[in-house]
Amino acid sequence: MQMKREGASRVVVCFFGDGASNNGVFGESLNLASIWRLPVIFVLENNCYAATTHVRETAVCERLCQRAA
């Protein structure tokens, strides 16, 4: 938020795994970044496992990037 207020020409890159995409904070973060038009690039690293649970057991969509839409 501070970079946006300063008018800086930089972006923030946020890396997270597929397990984090099941957390409520994930959706809230995407929503706020969109509302405030923040310069954030979210990078989902899908290794198909959140701890010991396979992604097929935790997500209905085939491609997790569909959640961001």
Sequence and secondary structure as in RCSB ss.txt:
>XXXX:A:sequence
MQMKREGASRVVVCFFGDGASNNGVFGESLNLASIWRLPVIFVLENNCYAATTHVRETAVCERLCQRAA
>XXXX:A:secstr
 HHHHHT    EEEEEETTGGGSHHHHHHHHHHHHTT  EEEEEE  SEETTEEGGGT SSSSGGGGG 
